[in-house]
Amino acid sequence: MARKVNLLRSSIDKSSYFWTKICGVCHPGGGPGEFDRKGNRYDEFAKDSRNHVESCGDNFLDGDYYKSNWAQSGVSEADCFVCHLEGYDWKARALALRGGFFAEAATVGAGWYRDLETSEPPVSSLPPQAVSFQIDYSRTAIADPGNLATAIIKEVPDENCWNCHVMPDRMKRGRTWNGESDVHKAKGLSCTYCHPAGEDHEIAKGDVLIGSVRDDLDNSMKSCAQCHLEGADSRAPKAKHHFPALHLERMSCETCHIPYKDNPAVVALDNATSGSTVRYSTNDFLSNDPLDPAHHHNDLPKTRWYPALVKYKGKIKPVDPMQVIWWGDWDRNSRRVIPIFLWRIRGLTGASPENRFSITNANLLEVLEGSNQAINTWEEIKMYLLALSEAKDKFGCPLVCHTPVLVKGGMIYYLENGQLHRAPIPVGEGGFRCCEPFDLSHNIVNGEVSLGAKGCTDCHTRPSPFFNRKILIDPAGPDGKPIYREAWEILGYSEKRLEALTRKIRK
């Protein structure tokens, strides 16, 4: 997100207006979709001539008003219907928001519209948007505006939760929500059963590994152990485990009860090669054989993949080990690696021809124009870093202020005295160097198919599908081939400890 105050156009990436238009489709409105960072309502502030806000203008490089059109779009007010109206037309609301019809979006979502026309946006990577429609309160297929009390529901249906969660959760976690993929859904439990909220709308949540949304609510929902071991829910079956209690102390319940995923997830994001995001699926790098990503078992679903394993707060947890590749500006004094905005990288690579700057180095031009695959060889990385150190964006500002780096496979690649070097990426407390770990907490299987159901040899054998599981570390090494590490390495076990853990177990 762009800062509120900016001194240069080059400092601005996504404005609050862009966020509301594109990202706001998965948010119920209000907050940053309605008020700027000083508490002003966007449309009222923009319409006040004393504030000199121009439609789609630079507007003093204010991150809340840069290239915005608040006076015409209105604001995205809090929309209670997103959750509390059964059959809510979420897709139509999304089209209205993307088209810049912020004030009308909630009305469209309630179904009170007709003749909605769409078009592809000017940027091909963005989804369709509404260009015109008519508000029509006679449309009552979803709700009768004259008798709303009968349409508003207190218990939020799963479909309304899933409207917003389906896209990010499938992408980051391969999550599905049906009776075939989750034992809780099969038993009739709804989203709000585990994630309840009171009149304050503080929705109970767990504790995700990455992200900082409402950390103050972490662990406000009941855990697996509280329901199934400690009796916090009288309807929950009491779990019976026939293994040492040490496992429950060192492993999360999800580790055994999410032994695999059958829905593909994004396992690598390449933001470096062209400056436009290229997504790679688990199908591209993993297989239904945890020990060999190149081998497939014919008797298992082809899309099946096995989670990576990391330690979080002392316990082993399953995650999607997403690898993200990006260019950054390394400030060694502060130990920060600051990402370079993708629009600036697109200018360098030529992905945005109108923004491309002049490159005079012949070898670099050859690399830039000939690279349609991931940047992986040391020569390619070196040429790109040289380009970043020399280049300026369309506003004439240097792309980097410190040291240009490539972040890839838990390492930073940088130039020093004309030579390419690499070092482990600096991470803060609780950080993960191996990947961006999107934790897995849904799609729970019952005890009959969980890890350990067949005995100790599910994990404690050689080779072990648990400890020797292959985990993607880098989608393309110097030779263009993916690099994997085994779970025991990421979990911090020594070879001696691995040998003890995988010693043959007698049945």
Rosetta blueprint (number, residue, H / E / L):
1 M L
2 A L
3 R L
4 K L
5 V E
6 N L
7 L L
8 L L
9 R H
10 S H
11 S H
12 I L
13 D L
14 K L
15 S L
16 S H
17 Y H
18 F H
19 W H
20 T H
21 K H
22 I H
23 C H
24 G H
25 V H
26 C H
27 H L
28 P L
29 G L
30 G L
31 G H
32 P H
33 G H
34 E L
35 F E
36 D L
37 R L
38 K L
39 G L
40 N L
41 R E
42 Y H
43 D H
44 E H
45 F H
46 A H
47 K H
48 D L
49 S H
50 R H
51 N H
52 H L
53 V L
54 E L
55 S L
56 C L
57 G L
58 D L
59 N H
60 F H
61 L H
62 D E
63 G L
64 D L
65 Y L
66 Y L
67 K L
68 S L
69 N L
70 W H
71 A H
72 Q H
73 S H
74 G L
75 V L
76 S L
77 E L
78 A L
79 D L
80 C L
81 F H
82 V H
83 C H
84 H H
85 L E
86 E L
87 G L
88 Y L
89 D L
90 W H
91 K H
92 A H
93 R H
94 A H
95 L H
96 A H
97 L H
98 R H
99 G L
100 G L
101 F L
102 F L
103 A L
104 E L
105 A H
106 A H
107 T H
108 V H
109 G H
110 A L
111 G L
112 W L
113 Y E
114 R E
115 D E
116 L E
117 E E
118 T E
119 S E
120 E L
121 P L
122 P L
123 V L
124 S L
125 S L
126 L L
127 P L
128 P L
129 Q E
130 A E
131 V E
132 S E
133 F E
134 Q E
135 I E
136 D L
137 Y L
138 S L
139 R L
140 T L
141 A L
142 I L
143 A L
144 D L
145 P L
146 G L
147 N L
148 L H
149 A H
150 T H
151 A L
152 I E
153 I L
154 K L
155 E L
156 V L
157 P L
158 D H
159 E H
160 N H
161 C H
162 W H
163 N H
164 C H
165 H H
166 V H
167 M H
168 P H
169 D H
170 R H
171 M H
172 K H
173 R H
174 G L
175 R L
176 T L
177 W L
178 N L
179 G L
180 E L
181 S L
182 D L
183 V H
184 H H
185 K H
186 A H
187 K L
188 G L
189 L L
190 S L
191 C H
192 T H
193 Y H
194 C H
195 H L
196 P L
197 A L
198 G L
199 E L
200 D L
201 H L
202 E L
203 I L
204 A L
205 K L
206 G L
207 D L
208 V L
209 L L
210 I L
211 G L
212 S L
213 V L
214 R L
215 D H
216 D H
217 L H
218 D L
219 N L
220 S L
221 M L
222 K L
223 S L
224 C H
225 A H
226 Q H
227 C H
228 H H
229 L L
230 E L
231 G L
232 A L
233 D L
234 S L
235 R L
236 A L
237 P L
238 K L
239 A L
240 K L
241 H L
242 H L
243 F L
244 P L
245 A L
246 L H
247 H H
248 L H
249 E H
250 R H
251 M E
252 S L
253 C H
254 E H
255 T H
256 C H
257 H H
258 I L
259 P L
260 Y L
261 K E
262 D L
263 N L
264 P L
265 A L
266 V E
267 V E
268 A E
269 L E
270 D E
271 N L
272 A L
273 T L
274 S L
275 G L
276 S L
277 T L
278 V E
279 R E
280 Y E
281 S E
282 T H
283 N H
284 D H
285 F H
286 L L
287 S L
288 N L
289 D L
290 P L
291 L L
292 D L
293 P L
294 A L
295 H L
296 H L
297 H L
298 N L
299 D L
300 L L
301 P L
302 K L
303 T L
304 R L
305 W E
306 Y L
307 P L
308 A E
309 L E
310 V E
311 K E
312 Y E
313 K L
314 G L
315 K E
316 I E
317 K E
318 P E
319 V E
320 D E
321 P E
322 M E
323 Q E
324 V E
325 I E
326 W E
327 W E
328 G E
329 D E
330 W E
331 D E
332 R L
333 N L
334 S L
335 R L
336 R E
337 V E
338 I E
339 P E
340 I L
341 F L
342 L H
343 W H
344 R H
345 I H
346 R H
347 G H
348 L H
349 T H
350 G L
351 A L
352 S L
353 P H
354 E H
355 N H
356 R L
357 F L
358 S L
359 I L
360 T L
361 N L
362 A H
363 N H
364 L H
365 L H
366 E H
367 V H
368 L H
369 E H
370 G H
371 S L
372 N L
373 Q L
374 A L
375 I L
376 N L
377 T L
378 W H
379 E H
380 E H
381 I H
382 K H
383 M H
384 Y H
385 L H
386 L H
387 A H
388 L H
389 S H
390 E H
391 A L
392 K E
393 D L
394 K L
395 F L
396 G L
397 C L
398 P E
399 L L
400 V L
401 C L
402 H L
403 T E
404 P E
405 V E
406 L E
407 V E
408 K E
409 G L
410 G L
411 M E
412 I E
413 Y E
414 Y E
415 L E
416 E E
417 N L
418 G L
419 Q E
420 L E
421 H E
422 R E
423 A E
424 P E
425 I L
426 P L
427 V L
428 G L
429 E L
430 G L
431 G L
432 F L
433 R L
434 C L
435 C L
436 E E
437 P E
438 F E
439 D E
440 L L
441 S L
442 H L
443 N L
444 I L
445 V L
446 N L
447 G L
448 E L
449 V L
450 S L
451 L L
452 G L
453 A L
454 K L
455 G L
456 C H
457 T H
458 D H
459 C L
460 H L
461 T L
462 R L
463 P L
464 S L
465 P L
466 F L
467 F L
468 N L
469 R L
470 K E
471 I E
472 L E
473 I E
474 D E
475 P L
476 A L
477 G L
478 P L
479 D L
480 G L
481 K L
482 P L
483 I E
484 Y E
485 R E
486 E E
487 A H
488 W H
489 E H
490 I H
491 L L
492 G L
493 Y L
494 S L
495 E H
496 K H
497 R H
498 L H
499 E H
500 A H
501 L H
502 T L
503 R L
504 K L
505 I L
506 R L
507 K L
